[in-house]
Amino acid sequence: MIPSIAYSRVSSREQEREGYSIPAQRKLLTNYARGRGFHIQFEFIDVQSAKNPGRKQFNEMMRLLKSPGTPRIILVEKTDRLYRNRTDTLAFEALVENRGVEIHLVKEGQVIGKNSPPQDKFMHDIHVAVAKHYVENLKEEVKKGMREKAEQGIYPGHAPFGYKNNRTTRGIDIFPERSTIVKRVFELYASGGHSLASLRTAILKETGVKINRSYLETMLKNPFYIGNFIWRDEEFKGNHEPLISKVQFQRVQDVFIGRHKARVRKHNFAFAGFLQCAHDGCTVTSELQKGRYIYYRCSQGRGKCSLPYMREEKVSDQLGQLMKDIYVPEQVAQGIVSSLNADRERNERQRLERLASITQRLSMLRTRMDKLYEDKLDGRIDEEFWSRKQAEYREQERTLEVSSESLNAPLSDENLLNLERIFELANKAHSLYLTRNSAERADLLRSVLLNCKTDGVNLIPSYRKPFDLIFQHAKFENWSGRADLNCRPLAPQASALPG
């Protein structure tokens, strides 16, 4: 029989008790191994979240896999049991490519190895991305609780300079010694006679306190000092005491505006600020010649550069070619989205099962608490025993209530919808590009690319996520063994380009 390694994981002891038990995973992997002639030589089990690197048994398994003569087949229930973060994913990819490790994802029906088809590897990468999205979705539930605090006027974070967190009241109090420094900072800057550098020097000289320039700017623009606060890019009315008047705060903002007035562009060039010079890393700037010809050239911020002048029409055509490099055949895109839909449905079933299990346990616990109270009233138990057990049950009740709240909201479709739009864009990007004017082409490029370097002949793109992943697979044009999936759509004729 072929030796193999089995890996099982749950995120917490509570999750194990709620039906996602290690024994269930072990039984699944054992049956799978028996049916395929594998012998499980080593077994690793973690009861720990996979959202961050650092799992003890996972790391032990990684060390074993790097040793000579050890099994090269890994059996695991599904992708998110093995990893939910990029660091662990990359580590395993290295083992797959360099040491011939083969991952059997039992529930997903996939085998990922060095010679797996590119489409299977791509699907696996998408499963990893979805697993990470699932973790982020759970984080959102915690954020909801923080937002509830914010709406009540309680700042859910560390108090800024001039204030201190009160652990007893859970509120935020004024820090007398530092609050006077804050008032002096606003007073000096509002006068208009200081830059941030000179303000830093003046405060250091007057108070002996060093505050760096970037934090001074943060402080002077922070509405916390007038009784409000920003949480998750939204402003709330706080219940803490203001240090600065709204009049003085506005005077400070006016000083900032006066020092940093925006420059007005005389001309709007489509690809301005989008290109970098491959020779020296400077920005590629644009200029209008003879009143109608737009050229792009190196800004020469580091001295004279050999990058030639480039006509906007040529730049636009070159950038359009980059849209071809993220093309995903429609059949492949549909297959990936269908697989993600199946993942979502499975996760939703698991959520409902866990929620039902927690609700049942909560009901049983509360029945037990009521019975305990009746026993106390009837004198069947003494006060000390009742108090101890009641405290224990209350703690269990709070834990279950938190778990229930985190699972109450259905899984969001937003991530899946975003992925559908991404694959739709990847499928149609080039044809869309050809039908748009220069400004619209620039908007389309910015949705796909972070930036692009040029040496005057070639373009070196940096794609946004997940288009970088799509590009890595699409450049080989080997989405499957079927030739018809490798066909690209015909581009419109040159005459169809907008004039």
N, C-alpha and C positions, 0 to 999 in steps of 0.2 A: 504493500500500500504506500501511497505517496504521502510523506510527512507534511504537515501543515501547522499553521498557528491560528488560534481562534481569539478574537478580541471582542469583548462585550463592554457596554458602558451605559450607565444612566447618570443623569445630572445630579441627583440628590437622593438621600435615603427616603424622603417623602415620595419622590417619583417612583422609587422601587416599590413602596408599599401600595401605590395607587394603580398597580397593574402592569407597569412597564418594567417587569422584574428581570433581574439577571438570569434566573433559571429559565425563563421563557426564551431569552436570546440564546442561551447555551443549548437548549433543546433544539431550536431551529438550526443552529450551526452544526450540531452533532448529526442530525438527520441529513442535512445537506452533504456533509463529509462522507457519511456512510453510503449515500446514493451515488457518489462520484469516485469512490475508491480512495478517499483521503483518510489519513490517520492523524488525529489532532495530537501533536507531540508536545506543544506548548500552549498554554492558555493564559491570557492577560485580562484582568477585569478592573475597570475604573468606576468609582462612584464620584464623579466630578464633572463639572461643566467643561465643554470643549471649545467655548467661545474664545479662550485665551490659551497660549502655549503653557506647558508646565505640568501636564498630568503625569503622575508618578509611574503608573504601569505602562502607559503609552511610551514614555521615555525609555523604560526598561526594554520594551519590545523593539524600539528603534536601535538600541545598543546591540541587542541580540541579532537583528537583521544585518548589521554591519560586520558580524563575525563570520568567518568562513565555515562552511559545512552545516549551516543552519537551514531550516526550511525556507522556501521562497514563496510559499502560497499563504496568503492572509485571508481568513474567512471573517466576514463582518456582516451584521444585519443589513445596514444601509450606510450611505455616505455620511450622514450627519452623526452616526455613532462613532465614526472614525475620526472625523475632524470637522470643525466649523470655522477655522481661522486659516489665513493664508500661509502663515509660517509653517504649520504642521503639514499643510497641503504640499508646499514646495519641497519639504524634507522627504515626503513620501514619493513625490515625482522623481526626485533624484535617485531614490532606491529602485524605482521602477525602471528608469532609463539605464542606470549604471550597474545595478546588481541583479537585474532580471526578476525583481519581485513582481508577483501577480496578485492583484486584489480581487476577491470574489465578493461582490455586493449582492447578497442572497435575495433580499426582497425586491431589489431593483432589476434583477436578472441581468446584471452586467459583469463582465470580467475585464479589468483594466490591467494591461501589461504592455511591455515595450512594443510588441507587434500588433497591438489592438488597432482597428481602423481609426483614422483621424476623427471621423464623426463620433465614434464611441468616446474618444478622449475629450472631444469638445462637449458632448453631453455630460460627461463626468464633471468637467469644469463648471458647467451651468448648475449642476446639482450642488456643487460646493458653494457657488454664489447664492443659490436659493437657501441653503442651510444657514449661511451667514445672515441673509435677510430675515430668516425666521427668528434668530437670536435678537436682531434689531427690533423686530416686532414686539417681542416680549419686553424689551427695554422701554418701549413706548408706554407700557402700562405703568411702569415706575414713574415715567415723566408725567403721566396724567395726575398722579398723586402730588408731584411737585407743583404742577400747574394749579391744582386745587389750593395749595398753600399760597401760591402767588396771588390768586384771585381774592384770598382772604386778607391780603396785605402783608403776608409774612414772607420775607425774602428767603428763598430756599437755598442759601449759599453762605459763603464766608463773608463776614462784614468787611466793607472797604476801609481804607485808612481813615481814622477819625472816629470809628465805631468799634464795638466789640460784641461778639455773640454771648448772650446770656444763657448758660446751660440750664439754669433753673426754670426760667420763664419761657425758654425757647424763642425769645425775642431778640432784638438788637438794641443795645444801649449806646449812648454817646461815651466815647473814651476822652475824658476831659483834657489830658495832656496833649493828645494828638489833634483834638478838634480845634484847638487854637491855631495849630499849624495850618490846618485846612483853610480856616477863615483868612489867614494871612496870605496863603497861596492865591486865593480868589481875589483878595483885595489888591495885591501887587499886579497880577496879570490884567485885571479889569482896568487898571490905569492906562494901559496901552504902551507903557514904557519899557516893557520887558519882552525878550524872546524867551523860549523855554530854557535855553542854555543860561541866560543871565538870571532867570528866575530861580533856577536850581542853585546857582552860586549865592544869590541873595538869601534864600531860605537856609542854606548851609551856614552862612555867616551869622544869621540872626538866631537860629535855633540849634545848630550843631547836628541837624538831621539831614542825612543824604537821601535824596529822592531822585531817581534817574529821570531823564527827559521824557522817555516814553510813558512812564507811569504818571508824570505830571500832566501830560496831555490827556491820559485816560481819566485822571482825577477831575480835571477842569471840564471835561465833557460828560461827566457822569451825573445823570439826573437824580441819583440816590441822595445827593446833598440838598436837594430841594423837596424831598419827601416821596419821590417816585423811584422806580427801579426797572431795569430791563431784564427780562427773563425769556430766553428762547426767542430773541429778536422782537419781543412785544413789551410795551411799557405798561406797568401796573402802578396803582396808588398804594404806597406803603403805609404801614401804621407806625413807623419809626419817626423820631423827631428830626425835622430838617435842621441843617447847620447854616445853609445859605439862603438868602432871599431869592425869589424868582427874578426880581429886577436885576440883581447883581449877576445871577447866573446867565441871563440873557446878554448882559453887557459883555461878559467873557466870551460868549459865542460870537458876538458881533466882532470882537477883536480877532478871533480866529478867521472869520470870513474876510475881514479886511486884509489879513496877511496872506491868505491863500485864494485869491480871486482866480476863478477858472479862466484859462485862455480860450478865446473864441477862434474856432477854426475858420479860415477863409474858404476852404474847399473840403468837401467830404470825400475821401478816397476810400474805395471799397475795402482794400486789404491792408490799410494803414495799421501798423502796430501788430500785424499778424505774423509777419515773417522776421526771421533772424538771419544774420549773415553767418554762413558756415565757416568763414575764414577767421573772424575775430570775435564772434558772439554778439556784435552790436545789433541794434534794431535796424531793420530795413525801412527806410523812410520813403516818402513819395513826394513828387513835385509835378507841377503842371508846366508844360513847355509849349510855346507858340499858341497859348490859349486853348488848346484842345487835346494835346497828347499827354497822357499820364505815364510817367516813368517811375520805377522803383530802383533805389540804390542804397548802398550801405551808408549809415549816418556818420561813419568814420569817427566814432567817439573815442577810439583808441589809436588814432593816427590814420595815415593814408592806407587805403584798402584796394585790393585788385578786383573786387566784385564789380562786374560790368553793369551798366544801366539796362533795365529790363522793361519792355513795354507792358502795360497792364493786360493787354489782350493775351500776350504770351504767358504771363503769370497765371491768368485765369484758366487758360487751357491746361497748363501743367497741374494746377490744383484740382481741376476736374478729373484728371487721371487717378488721383488719390481716391476718389469716390468709387472707382472700379475695384479698388483693392479690398473693400469691405463687403463685396457682394456675397450674399448668402442665397443659394437656390431656394425657391419658394417651398419645395417639398421638404427641404431640411428645416427651414424656419417653422413650418407647420408642425413637423415632428417634434421639435424642441418645445414649442408652446404646448402641444398636447401632453408631453411628458411632464411639464411643469404644472399643468392643470391637474394631472393625476397626483403629483406630489402634494399640491395644495389640498385636494380632496382627502388624501390620506391624513395629512396633518390636522385638517378640520375634524375628521372622525376621532382622531386621537385626543384632540382638545375636548370634544363633547364627552368622550369616555372618561377622561380624567375629571372633568367637571362633575359628571354624574357620580363618580366614585367619591369625590370630596364632599358633595352635597349629602350623600348617604352617610358618610362618616361623621359629618357635622351634626346631622339629625340624631344619630345614635349617641354622640357625645352629649348633646343637650338633654336627651332623655335620661342619660346616666346622671347628669348634673342635677336634674329635677328630682330623681330618685334619691340621690345623696342628701339633698336638702330635706326631703320628707323623712328620711332616716334620722336626720339630726333633730327635726322637730319632735319625732316620736321617741327620742331618747335612745335609739338603737346604736348611735355612734356618739363619741364625745366631741367637744368643741375643737380640741386640738387636731384630731383626725380630720374633721370636716374642713377646717381652715387649710390644712396641708393639701388635701385632695382637691379642694376647690381651686386653690392657686395653680395646681398642676393642670387641672382641666381648663382653666381660663387661658393658660399659656397655649395649650393645644388648640383651643378654640380660636385664638388670635392667629396662630399659624395657618390653620385651615381657612380662615376668613380671607387672609392675604392671598393664599393660593387661589381661592375661589374668585376673588376680584380680578386677579391677573388673567384668569381664563374665561371670564364672563364675556368679553368682547370677541366676536367672530374674527378670524384672521382677515387682515386687510387684503383686498384685491389689488391695491395700488401698485405693489411691486410687480405683480404678474402683468398688469396692464402696461406698466412702463417697459417691461421686457418685450411684450408684443409690439409696442411702438418701435422699440429699438430694432427688432428683426425686420419689421416692415420698412423702416428707413434704410437698413442695410441692403434690403432687396431692391429698393427703388432709388437709392441715393444718386447714382450717376444720371439716370434718366431725368430725375427732378432737377439736377444741377444744370443740365443742358437747356432746360426750358425757362430758366430764370435770368433776370438781369444781374449786373455786377453786385449791387448791394444785397440782393436776395441770396446770391451765391455765397457771399461772405457770411451771412447769417447761418446758412446751411453748413458751411465749413466749420464755424465755431461750435456748432452742436455736435460735431464729430471729432474735431481736432483740438488739442491743447495749443499747439503752435507748430511752426514748420521752419526748418532751416533750408537755406538755398546757397549754392555756390555759383549761381548764374546758369547752370546747366541742369543739375539734378535737385530734387526736393527730398528732404529727410523729415518725414512727418512724425509727430508724437500724438498718438490717438488718445482720446478720452476713454475711460472705462465705460462699458465693456467692449468698445470698438477695438481696443488694442488686442483683446482676446480673439475677437472675430477676425481681425487682420492676420494674426498668427496662423489661424487655420485656413483662411480663405486664400492666402498667398500660394498655397500648394495646390489649390484647385482639385482637391482629392476628398470631396465630402463623402463619397461612397463609391462602391465598386461599379455602380451603374453609370454608364457614360452620359445618359440623358440628364443626370443631376449636375453635371459639370458644365453645362452650356450656359453661356452668358447671354443676356438679351442684346439684340442688335441696337447700337446707338443710333439716334436720329441722324439724318444726313446733315452735312454742314450747312446746307441752305436753310435748315430749320432753326439755326441759332438766331437769337434776337439781334437786331441790328444795333 
